[in-house]
Amino acid sequence: MSFLKKLFGGGGGGGDKAPDAEVVTYKDFRITPTPIAEGNTFRISATIEKDTDGETRSHSLIRADTLQGREAAEEASVSKAKQVIDEQGDRIFR
């Protein structure tokens, strides 16, 4: 249930507030890793953005994979986002 609260913005706050992750630019896309803390692990998650025709388009990427450390999860989140960009390109915004 905790995962669903975080996913949909529920809960009363309080949890671990992570420092802002470094934004990675890849093929005109901006990738911001946003791993989701779940106990002692972190779920792979990232925001993918691209400016098109003066508008910023955004896609939230969340995967079932979990890793032990935040840093490892951030790296895996960026890697997975790059894979999605390579496979789908602008279609991720549809």
N, C-alpha and C positions, 0 to 999 in steps of 0.2 A: 504494500500500500504506500509506503514511503516514496518509492520510485514514482508512482502515479501523481502523488502530491507535488513532487519536485517538477515533474514533466508539465503539469498543468497549472503550476503557480500556486498551489495550495500550501498549507503549513504556515506556521507562525513565524518563520524566519529562524534566527538563532543559529543554524547550522554553520559548518565551516565555510567562511567566505574566502574563496581562493584569490590570490593576487591575480591581477589582469595578465592574461597570457599574451605572448607576443604574436602579432598578426603576421601571417606569412602571405606573400603575394606569389601567385602561381597562375600563369597564362591569363592575365587580366582579371583573375578572381582574387578575392581576399579571403583567407582562411583564418578563423579564430578558434583555436582549440578550447573547448568548454567541457572538460571531463566532469562527469557526475559522480560525486562521492557516494558510495554505498558501503557503509561499514568501513572495513579496512581495504576496500578495493575501489577502483574508479572505472566507470563505464565510458567507453569511447563515445565522444560527442564533439561536434564542431558546428560553427556557423559559417556558411559559404555565402559570400556576397559578390556582386558585380554591378558596376554602374553601366546602365544601358539607356540611351536616349534621355539623359538627364535624370534618370530614376534609379534608385538603388534597389536592386532585387536581392532577396535573401532566401536561403534554404537552411533548415535545421537538419543536421545529420546526427542520428542517434543509432548506435549499434548495440547488440547484446553482449559483445566482448567486454570483459573486464580485466584490468591489470592491477598489480599491487601498488605501484607508486604513481603519484600525480604526474611526475615528469615523463615517465614511460607512457602513460595514458595520453598526455599531450602530444608526444611524438607519434604515437599510433593514430591519434585522431587526425593529425595533419596528413599522415601517409594515406589513411583511408579516404580523406577528402580529396586528395590528389587523384586517387584511383577513380573515384566517382566523377570527377571533372574530366578525366581522360576518357571514361566510358560514355558519359552523357552530355558533356559540354553544357550549353545553354538550356538543354531540355530539362535539367533539374529544377528549373523555375516554373515548369508547367504544372 
